[in-house]
Amino acid sequence: MENKLAEMITNEHKGMLEFSCTEAAVLDEAVKEAPVFYKLLGEARFRLVRNNKFELVFVHLTEDWMRHAKINLKEINFTDGIDIKVSWNEAENFLSVKGKHDAEYTTVKAVQMDN
């Protein structure tokens, strides 16, 4: 899944990915860290990972700044998998997650830190 998702990122300045995730490693709290995708494109780096705190973290890094957004998966009904949306443009980034049976996404705007 990791490589297929990374291939879908074709524009470093603006884009969106929407996909479902049922990867056992991503949804297993016993696994310390589980990468979802990593992409180096032009001067930008994109990374989506489930960290050791069971948070899904979206990172977009350029020469000038880093943006990151995170959502605690323990607050999502992830039993049957999750639906994920990530979006980015020159002004802002967003991460949205919902459980397969949930109607609404939980959405967070990325925090930007200038380099």
N, CA, C and O atoms as a GROMACS GRO file, in nm:
protein
  460
    1MET      N    1   0.082  -0.119   0.000
    1MET     CA    2   0.000   0.000   0.000
    1MET      C    3   0.087   0.126   0.000
    1MET      O    4   0.054   0.224  -0.067
    2GLU      N    5   0.198   0.123   0.076
    2GLU     CA    6   0.281   0.242   0.092
    2GLU      C    7   0.327   0.299  -0.042
    2GLU      O    8   0.314   0.419  -0.065
    3ASN      N    9   0.380   0.215  -0.131
    3ASN     CA   10   0.431   0.263  -0.259
    3ASN      C   11   0.320   0.311  -0.351
    3ASN      O   12   0.336   0.412  -0.420
    4LYS      N   13   0.207   0.241  -0.354
    4LYS     CA   14   0.096   0.282  -0.440
    4LYS      C   15   0.043   0.419  -0.401
    4LYS      O   16   0.012   0.500  -0.488
    5LEU      N   17   0.032   0.445  -0.272
    5LEU     CA   18  -0.015   0.576  -0.227
    5LEU      C   19   0.085   0.684  -0.262
    5LEU      O   20   0.047   0.791  -0.310
    6ALA      N   21   0.212   0.658  -0.239
    6ALA     CA   22   0.316   0.757  -0.270
    6ALA      C   23   0.316   0.792  -0.418
    6ALA      O   24   0.338   0.908  -0.454
    7GLU      N   25   0.290   0.695  -0.504
    7GLU     CA   26   0.286   0.720  -0.648
    7GLU      C   27   0.172   0.815  -0.687
    7GLU      O   28   0.178   0.880  -0.791
    8MET      N   29   0.069   0.822  -0.604
    8MET     CA   30  -0.046   0.908  -0.634
    8MET      C   31  -0.017   1.055  -0.605
    8MET      O   32  -0.093   1.142  -0.646
    9ILE      N   33   0.092   1.084  -0.534
    9ILE     CA   34   0.131   1.223  -0.506
    9ILE      C   35   0.215   1.270  -0.623
    9ILE      O   36   0.328   1.225  -0.641
   10THR      N   37   0.162   1.362  -0.702
   10THR     CA   38   0.230   1.406  -0.823
   10THR      C   39   0.255   1.557  -0.828
   10THR      O   40   0.319   1.606  -0.921
   11ASN      N   41   0.206   1.631  -0.729
   11ASN     CA   42   0.223   1.775  -0.727
   11ASN      C   43   0.266   1.816  -0.586
   11ASN      O   44   0.193   1.792  -0.490
   12GLU      N   45   0.383   1.877  -0.574
   12GLU     CA   46   0.432   1.914  -0.442
   12GLU      C   47   0.361   2.035  -0.383
   12GLU      O   48   0.371   2.058  -0.262
   13HIS      N   49   0.290   2.112  -0.465
   13HIS     CA   50   0.227   2.236  -0.418
   13HIS      C   51   0.080   2.222  -0.380
   13HIS      O   52   0.031   2.295  -0.295
   14LYS      N   53   0.009   2.128  -0.444
   14LYS     CA   54  -0.134   2.116  -0.419
   14LYS      C   55  -0.179   1.974  -0.451
   14LYS      O   56  -0.140   1.916  -0.552
   15GLY      N   57  -0.262   1.918  -0.363
   15GLY     CA   58  -0.313   1.785  -0.392
   15GLY      C   59  -0.399   1.730  -0.281
   15GLY      O   60  -0.415   1.791  -0.175
   16MET      N   61  -0.454   1.612  -0.307
   16MET     CA   62  -0.536   1.543  -0.210
   16MET      C   63  -0.531   1.393  -0.236
   16MET      O   64  -0.533   1.350  -0.350
   17LEU      N   65  -0.526   1.316  -0.129
   17LEU     CA   66  -0.539   1.171  -0.137
   17LEU      C   67  -0.656   1.131  -0.048
   17LEU      O   68  -0.674   1.185   0.061
   18GLU      N   69  -0.735   1.038  -0.097
   18GLU     CA   70  -0.845   0.983  -0.018
   18GLU      C   71  -0.841   0.832  -0.036
   18GLU      O   72  -0.845   0.783  -0.149
   19PHE      N   73  -0.834   0.757   0.074
   19PHE     CA   74  -0.818   0.612   0.064
   19PHE      C   75  -0.864   0.545   0.192
   19PHE      O   76  -0.883   0.609   0.296
   20SER      N   77  -0.882   0.414   0.183
   20SER     CA   78  -0.917   0.332   0.299
   20SER      C   79  -0.794   0.256   0.344
   20SER      O   80  -0.708   0.220   0.263
   21CYS      N   81  -0.786   0.233   0.473
   21CYS     CA   82  -0.672   0.160   0.529
   21CYS      C   83  -0.724   0.049   0.621
   21CYS      O   84  -0.796   0.074   0.717
   22THR      N   85  -0.685  -0.073   0.588
   22THR     CA   86  -0.715  -0.188   0.674
   22THR      C   87  -0.586  -0.263   0.708
   22THR      O   88  -0.589  -0.376   0.755
   23GLU      N   89  -0.473  -0.198   0.685
   23GLU     CA   90  -0.342  -0.259   0.712
   23GLU      C   91  -0.332  -0.298   0.860
   23GLU      O   92  -0.350  -0.214   0.948
   24ALA      N   93  -0.304  -0.424   0.885
   24ALA     CA   94  -0.297  -0.474   1.023
   24ALA      C   95  -0.196  -0.397   1.107
   24ALA      O   96  -0.226  -0.365   1.222
   25ALA      N   97  -0.080  -0.367   1.053
   25ALA     CA   98   0.024  -0.297   1.130
   25ALA      C   99  -0.021  -0.158   1.173
   25ALA      O  100   0.009  -0.114   1.284
   26VAL      N  101  -0.093  -0.088   1.087
   26VAL     CA  102  -0.139   0.047   1.118
   26VAL      C  103  -0.243   0.045   1.230
   26VAL      O  104  -0.247   0.135   1.313
   27LEU      N  105  -0.326  -0.059   1.232
   27LEU     CA  106  -0.437  -0.066   1.327
   27LEU      C  107  -0.407  -0.149   1.451
   27LEU      O  108  -0.496  -0.170   1.534
   28ASP      N  109  -0.284  -0.195   1.465
   28ASP     CA  110  -0.244  -0.279   1.579
   28ASP      C  111  -0.163  -0.196   1.677
   28ASP      O  112  -0.051  -0.154   1.646
   29GLU      N  113  -0.218  -0.173   1.796
   29GLU     CA  114  -0.149  -0.092   1.896
   29GLU      C  115  -0.018  -0.155   1.944
   29GLU      O  116   0.068  -0.085   1.996
   30ALA      N  117  -0.002  -0.286   1.926
   30ALA     CA  118   0.120  -0.354   1.969
   30ALA      C  119   0.239  -0.323   1.877
   30ALA      O  120   0.354  -0.339   1.917
   31VAL      N  121   0.211  -0.279   1.754
   31VAL     CA  122   0.317  -0.241   1.660
   31VAL      C  123   0.358  -0.098   1.693
   31VAL      O  124   0.275  -0.008   1.696
   32LYS      N  125   0.488  -0.078   1.719
   32LYS     CA  126   0.536   0.054   1.763
   32LYS      C  127   0.509   0.166   1.663
   32LYS      O  128   0.457   0.271   1.700
   33GLU      N  129   0.543   0.144   1.537
   33GLU     CA  130   0.527   0.247   1.435
   33GLU      C  131   0.495   0.179   1.304
   33GLU      O  132   0.551   0.074   1.272
   34ALA      N  133   0.405   0.239   1.227
   34ALA     CA  134   0.365   0.179   1.100
   34ALA      C  135   0.357   0.287   0.993
   34ALA      O  136   0.270   0.373   0.998
   35PRO      N  137   0.448   0.283   0.895
   35PRO     CA  138   0.440   0.380   0.786
   35PRO      C  139   0.322   0.352   0.695
   35PRO      O  140   0.289   0.237   0.667
   36VAL      N  141   0.258   0.459   0.650
   36VAL     CA  142   0.149   0.447   0.553
   36VAL      C  143   0.203   0.487   0.416
   36VAL      O  144   0.183   0.414   0.318
   37PHE      N  145   0.271   0.602   0.407
   37PHE     CA  146   0.342   0.638   0.284
   37PHE      C  147   0.452   0.739   0.313
   37PHE      O  148   0.450   0.809   0.414
   38TYR      N  149   0.549   0.744   0.221
   38TYR     CA  150   0.655   0.844   0.221
   38TYR      C  151   0.683   0.880   0.077
   38TYR      O  152   0.695   0.793  -0.009
   39LYS      N  153   0.693   1.011   0.049
   39LYS     CA  154   0.717   1.055  -0.089
   39LYS      C  155   0.809   1.176  -0.087
   39LYS      O  156   0.785   1.273  -0.015
   40LEU      N  157   0.913   1.169  -0.166
   40LEU     CA  158   1.002   1.282  -0.192
   40LEU      C  159   0.968   1.330  -0.331
   40LEU      O  160   0.980   1.254  -0.428
   41LEU      N  161   0.926   1.456  -0.343
   41LEU     CA  162   0.884   1.511  -0.472
   41LEU      C  163   0.936   1.653  -0.483
   41LEU      O  164   0.895   1.740  -0.406
   42GLY      N  165   1.024   1.677  -0.578
   42GLY     CA  166   1.083   1.810  -0.591
   42GLY      C  167   1.156   1.844  -0.462
   42GLY      O  168   1.242   1.769  -0.417
   43GLU      N  169   1.120   1.958  -0.403
   43GLU     CA  170   1.181   1.999  -0.277
   43GLU      C  171   1.095   1.964  -0.157
   43GLU      O  172   1.125   2.005  -0.045
   44ALA      N  173   0.988   1.889  -0.178
   44ALA     CA  174   0.896   1.856  -0.069
   44ALA      C  175   0.905   1.709  -0.030
   44ALA      O  176   0.936   1.622  -0.112
   45ARG      N  177   0.876   1.685   0.097
   45ARG     CA  178   0.865   1.548   0.148
   45ARG      C  179   0.728   1.534   0.213
   45ARG      O  180   0.682   1.622   0.286
   46PHE      N  181   0.664   1.422   0.185
   46PHE     CA  182   0.534   1.391   0.243
   46PHE      C  183   0.546   1.259   0.319
   46PHE      O  184   0.606   1.164   0.270
   47ARG      N  185   0.490   1.255   0.438
   47ARG     CA  186   0.495   1.131   0.517
   47ARG      C  187   0.366   1.116   0.596
   47ARG      O  188   0.318   1.212   0.658
   48LEU      N  189   0.311   0.996   0.594
   48LEU     CA  190   0.198   0.962   0.679
   48LEU      C  191   0.238   0.836   0.754
   48LEU      O  192   0.274   0.735   0.694
   49VAL      N  193   0.232   0.843   0.886
   49VAL     CA  194   0.277   0.732   0.970
   49VAL      C  195   0.186   0.722   1.092
   49VAL      O  196   0.132   0.822   1.140
   50ARG      N  197   0.170   0.600   1.141
   50ARG     CA  198   0.104   0.581   1.270
   50ARG      C  199   0.217   0.565   1.370
   50ARG      O  200   0.297   0.472   1.361
   51ASN      N  201   0.223   0.656   1.467
   51ASN     CA  202   0.337   0.658   1.560
   51ASN      C  203   0.314   0.568   1.682
   51ASN      O  204   0.213   0.499   1.691
   52ASN      N  205   0.411   0.571   1.775
   52ASN     CA  206   0.405   0.484   1.892
   52ASN      C  207   0.302   0.528   1.995
   52ASN      O  208   0.276   0.455   2.091
   53LYS      N  209   0.242   0.646   1.978
   53LYS     CA  210   0.133   0.692   2.065
   53LYS      C  211  -0.004   0.660   2.004
   53LYS      O  212  -0.106   0.706   2.054
   54PHE      N  213  -0.005   0.581   1.898
   54PHE     CA  214  -0.124   0.541   1.824
   54PHE      C  215  -0.195   0.663   1.763
   54PHE      O  216  -0.318   0.671   1.759
   55GLU      N  217  -0.112   0.758   1.715
   55GLU     CA  218  -0.162   0.875   1.644
   55GLU      C  219  -0.125   0.861   1.497
   55GLU      O  220  -0.017   0.812   1.463
   56LEU      N  221  -0.215   0.902   1.412
   56LEU     CA  222  -0.185   0.910   1.269
   56LEU      C  223  -0.128   1.049   1.246
   56LEU      O  224  -0.191   1.149   1.281
   57VAL      N  225  -0.008   1.057   1.186
   57VAL     CA  226   0.063   1.184   1.172
   57VAL      C  227   0.094   1.209   1.024
   57VAL      O  228   0.156   1.126   0.957
   58PHE      N  229   0.049   1.324   0.974
   58PHE     CA  230   0.076   1.367   0.837
   58PHE      C  231   0.178   1.480   0.843
   58PHE      O  232   0.155   1.581   0.908
   59VAL      N  233   0.292   1.461   0.775
   59VAL     CA  234   0.399   1.560   0.774
   59VAL      C  235   0.426   1.602   0.630
   59VAL      O  236   0.438   1.518   0.541
   60HIS      N  237   0.436   1.733   0.608
   60HIS     CA  238   0.471   1.791   0.477
   60HIS      C  239   0.587   1.886   0.505
   60HIS      O  240   0.571   1.984   0.578
   61LEU      N  241   0.702   1.857   0.447
   61LEU     CA  242   0.824   1.931   0.476
   61LEU      C  243   0.879   1.993   0.349
   61LEU      O  244   0.889   1.926   0.246
   62THR      N  245   0.916   2.121   0.357
   62THR     CA  246   0.984   2.189   0.246
   62THR      C  247   1.110   2.255   0.303
   62THR      O  248   1.140   2.242   0.421
   63GLU      N  249   1.184   2.325   0.217
   63GLU     CA  250   1.302   2.398   0.263
   63GLU      C  251   1.266   2.505   0.365
   63GLU      O  252   1.344   2.532   0.456
   64ASP      N  253   1.148   2.566   0.350
   64ASP     CA  254   1.110   2.682   0.430
   64ASP      C  255   1.030   2.651   0.555
   64ASP      O  256   1.035   2.727   0.652
   65TRP      N  257   0.956   2.540   0.556
   65TRP     CA  258   0.868   2.509   0.669
   65TRP      C  259   0.836   2.361   0.678
   65TRP      O  260   0.859   2.284   0.585
   66MET      N  261   0.781   2.324   0.793
   66MET     CA  262   0.728   2.189   0.813
   66MET      C  263   0.586   2.205   0.867
   66MET      O  264   0.562   2.284   0.958
   67ARG      N  265   0.494   2.128   0.810
   67ARG     CA  266   0.357   2.124   0.861
   67ARG      C  267   0.330   1.983   0.909
   67ARG      O  268   0.366   1.885   0.844
   68HIS      N  269   0.265   1.973   1.024
   68HIS     CA  270   0.226   1.839   1.071
   68HIS      C  271   0.088   1.845   1.136
   68HIS      O  272   0.051   1.941   1.204
   69ALA      N  273   0.014   1.738   1.113
   69ALA     CA  274  -0.120   1.722   1.170
   69ALA      C  275  -0.128   1.582   1.228
   69ALA      O  276  -0.074   1.487   1.170
   70LYS      N  277  -0.195   1.568   1.341
   70LYS     CA  278  -0.207   1.434   1.398
   70LYS      C  279  -0.344   1.413   1.461
   70LYS      O  280  -0.406   1.504   1.514
   71ILE      N  281  -0.388   1.287   1.452
   71ILE     CA  282  -0.516   1.245   1.507
   71ILE      C  283  -0.493   1.118   1.588
   71ILE      O  284  -0.429   1.024   1.540
   72ASN      N  285  -0.546   1.115   1.709
   72ASN     CA  286  -0.536   0.998   1.795
   72ASN      C  287  -0.634   0.892   1.746
   72ASN      O  288  -0.756   0.914   1.750
   73LEU      N  289  -0.583   0.780   1.701
   73LEU     CA  290  -0.670   0.674   1.648
   73LEU      C  291  -0.753   0.606   1.757
   73LEU      O  292  -0.851   0.538   1.726
   74LYS      N  293  -0.715   0.622   1.883
   74LYS     CA  294  -0.794   0.564   1.992
   74LYS      C  295  -0.930   0.632   2.003
   74LYS      O  296  -1.023   0.578   2.064
   75GLU      N  297  -0.943   0.751   1.944
   75GLU     CA  298  -1.070   0.824   1.946
   75GLU      C  299  -1.156   0.793   1.824
   75GLU      O  300  -1.265   0.849   1.808
   76ILE      N  301  -1.109   0.704   1.738
   76ILE     CA  302  -1.178   0.664   1.615
   76ILE      C  303  -1.217   0.517   1.628
   76ILE      O  304  -1.141   0.438   1.684
   77ASN      N  305  -1.332   0.479   1.576
   77ASN     CA  306  -1.371   0.338   1.573
   77ASN      C  307  -1.298   0.272   1.455
   77ASN      O  308  -1.348   0.274   1.342
   78PHE      N  309  -1.182   0.216   1.482
   78PHE     CA  310  -1.095   0.163   1.376
   78PHE      C  311  -1.108   0.012   1.357
   78PHE      O  312  -1.031  -0.047   1.282
   79THR      N  313  -1.204  -0.050   1.422
   79THR     CA  314  -1.218  -0.196   1.421
   79THR      C  315  -1.216  -0.257   1.281
   79THR      O  316  -1.145  -0.354   1.257
   80ASP      N  317  -1.292  -0.200   1.188
   80ASP     CA  318  -1.300  -0.254   1.052
   80ASP      C  319  -1.218  -0.176   0.952
   80ASP      O  320  -1.234  -0.192   0.831
   81GLY      N  321  -1.129  -0.091   1.001
   81GLY     CA  322  -1.047  -0.008   0.912
   81GLY      C  323  -1.085   0.138   0.923
   81GLY      O  324  -1.182   0.173   0.990
   82ILE      N  325  -1.008   0.222   0.856
   82ILE     CA  326  -1.032   0.366   0.860
   82ILE      C  327  -1.028   0.424   0.720
   82ILE      O  328  -0.962   0.371   0.630
   83ASP      N  329  -1.100   0.533   0.703
   83ASP     CA  330  -1.093   0.612   0.580
   83ASP      C  331  -1.009   0.735   0.612
   83ASP      O  332  -1.027   0.799   0.716
   84ILE      N  333  -0.919   0.768   0.521
   84ILE     CA  334  -0.823   0.877   0.543
   84ILE      C  335  -0.826   0.973   0.426
   84ILE      O  336  -0.834   0.932   0.310
   85LYS      N  337  -0.820   1.103   0.458
   85LYS     CA  338  -0.802   1.207   0.356
   85LYS      C  339  -0.685   1.294   0.402
   85LYS      O  340  -0.678   1.335   0.518
   86VAL      N  341  -0.594   1.322   0.310
   86VAL     CA  342  -0.490   1.421   0.335
   86VAL      C  343  -0.495   1.520   0.219
   86VAL      O  344  -0.514   1.482   0.104
   87SER      N  345  -0.479   1.648   0.252
   87SER     CA  346  -0.479   1.750   0.146
   87SER      C  347  -0.375   1.855   0.181
   87SER      O  348  -0.343   1.878   0.297
   88TRP      N  349  -0.323   1.918   0.076
   88TRP     CA  350  -0.221   2.020   0.095
   88TRP      C  351  -0.229   2.121  -0.018
   88TRP      O  352  -0.271   2.090  -0.129
   89ASN      N  353  -0.189   2.243   0.015
   89ASN     CA  354  -0.172   2.348  -0.085
   89ASN      C  355  -0.067   2.444  -0.030
   89ASN      O  356  -0.006   2.416   0.073
   90GLU      N  357  -0.048   2.554  -0.096
   90GLU     CA  358   0.059   2.644  -0.054
   90GLU      C  359   0.027   2.716   0.076
   90GLU      O  360   0.117   2.772   0.139
   91ALA      N  361  -0.101   2.716   0.117
   91ALA     CA  362  -0.140   2.787   0.238
   91ALA      C  363  -0.161   2.697   0.360
   91ALA      O  364  -0.134   2.739   0.472
   92GLU      N  365  -0.210   2.572   0.338
   92GLU     CA  366  -0.245   2.488   0.453
   92GLU      C  367  -0.256   2.340   0.415
   92GLU      O  368  -0.267   2.305   0.298
   93ASN      N  369  -0.252   2.257   0.518
   93ASN     CA  370  -0.266   2.112   0.502
   93ASN      C  371  -0.371   2.062   0.600
   93ASN      O  372  -0.392   2.121   0.706
   94PHE      N  373  -0.438   1.951   0.563
   94PHE     CA  374  -0.538   1.891   0.650
   94PHE      C  375  -0.523   1.740   0.653
   94PHE      O  376  -0.480   1.678   0.555
   95LEU      N  377  -0.558   1.681   0.766
   95LEU     CA  378  -0.568   1.536   0.784
   95LEU      C  379  -0.707   1.506   0.836
   95LEU      O  380  -0.752   1.568   0.933
   96SER      N  381  -0.776   1.412   0.771
   96SER     CA  382  -0.911   1.372   0.812
   96SER      C  383  -0.916   1.221   0.822
   96SER      O  384  -0.862   1.150   0.737
   97VAL      N  385  -0.981   1.171   0.928
   97VAL     CA  386  -0.990   1.027   0.951
   97VAL      C  387  -1.129   0.995   1.005
   97VAL      O  388  -1.185   1.070   1.084
   98LYS      N  389  -1.183   0.880   0.961
   98LYS     CA  390  -1.307   0.830   1.020
   98LYS      C  391  -1.305   0.678   1.016
   98LYS      O  392  -1.240   0.617   0.931
   99GLY      N  393  -1.378   0.618   1.109
   99GLY     CA  394  -1.395   0.474   1.108
   99GLY      C  395  -1.487   0.435   0.993
   99GLY      O  396  -1.565   0.518   0.945
  100LYS      N  397  -1.478   0.311   0.950
  100LYS     CA  398  -1.559   0.263   0.837
  100LYS      C  399  -1.709   0.286   0.856
  100LYS      O  400  -1.780   0.310   0.759
  101HIS      N  401  -1.757   0.280   0.980
  101HIS     CA  402  -1.900   0.292   1.005
  101HIS      C  403  -1.940   0.430   1.057
  101HIS      O  404  -2.056   0.452   1.092
  102ASP      N  405  -1.844   0.522   1.062
  102ASP     CA  406  -1.873   0.658   1.108
  102ASP      C  407  -1.923   0.744   0.994
  102ASP      O  408  -1.881   0.727   0.879
  103ALA      N  409  -2.011   0.836   1.024
  103ALA     CA  410  -2.065   0.926   0.922
  103ALA      C  411  -1.973   1.045   0.897
  103ALA      O  412  -1.958   1.090   0.784
  104GLU      N  413  -1.911   1.094   1.002
  104GLU     CA  414  -1.832   1.217   0.994
  104GLU      C  415  -1.683   1.190   1.009
  104GLU      O  416  -1.641   1.100   1.083
  105TYR      N  417  -1.604   1.269   0.939
  105TYR     CA  418  -1.459   1.266   0.955
  105TYR      C  419  -1.418   1.353   1.074
  105TYR      O  420  -1.482   1.454   1.103
  106THR      N  421  -1.312   1.313   1.141
  106THR     CA  422  -1.243   1.400   1.235
  106THR      C  423  -1.134   1.467   1.152
  106THR      O  424  -1.052   1.398   1.090
  107THR      N  425  -1.131   1.600   1.151
  107THR     CA  426  -1.038   1.674   1.066
  107THR      C  427  -0.954   1.769   1.151
  107THR      O  428  -1.006   1.836   1.240
  108VAL      N  429  -0.825   1.773   1.122
  108VAL     CA  430  -0.736   1.868   1.187
  108VAL      C  431  -0.655   1.943   1.081
  108VAL      O  432  -0.615   1.886   0.979
  109LYS      N  433  -0.633   2.070   1.109
  109LYS     CA  434  -0.547   2.152   1.023
  109LYS      C  435  -0.404   2.139   1.074
  109LYS      O  436  -0.380   2.142   1.195
  110ALA      N  437  -0.311   2.124   0.983
  110ALA     CA  438  -0.171   2.109   1.021
  110ALA      C  439  -0.116   2.237   1.083
  110ALA      O  440  -0.154   2.348   1.046
  111VAL      N  441  -0.027   2.218   1.177
  111VAL     CA  442   0.046   2.327   1.239
  111VAL      C  443   0.173   2.350   1.157
  111VAL      O  444   0.241   2.254   1.120
  112GLN      N  445   0.204   2.476   1.128
  112GLN     CA  446   0.323   2.507   1.048
  112GLN      C  447   0.432   2.562   1.136
  112GLN      O  448   0.408   2.649   1.221
  113MET      N  449   0.554   2.512   1.116
  113MET     CA  450   0.673   2.563   1.183
  113MET      C  451   0.772   2.604   1.075
  113MET      O  452   0.812   2.523   0.993
  114ASP      N  453   0.810   2.730   1.077
  114ASP     CA  454   0.906   2.779   0.978
  114ASP      C  455   1.047   2.734   1.014
  114ASP      O  456   1.084   2.726   1.131
  115ASN      N  457   1.126   2.705   0.909
  115ASN     CA  458   1.265   2.664   0.930
  115ASN      C  459   1.354   2.785   0.946
  115ASN      O  460   1.475   2.770   0.965
   0.00000   0.00000   0.00000
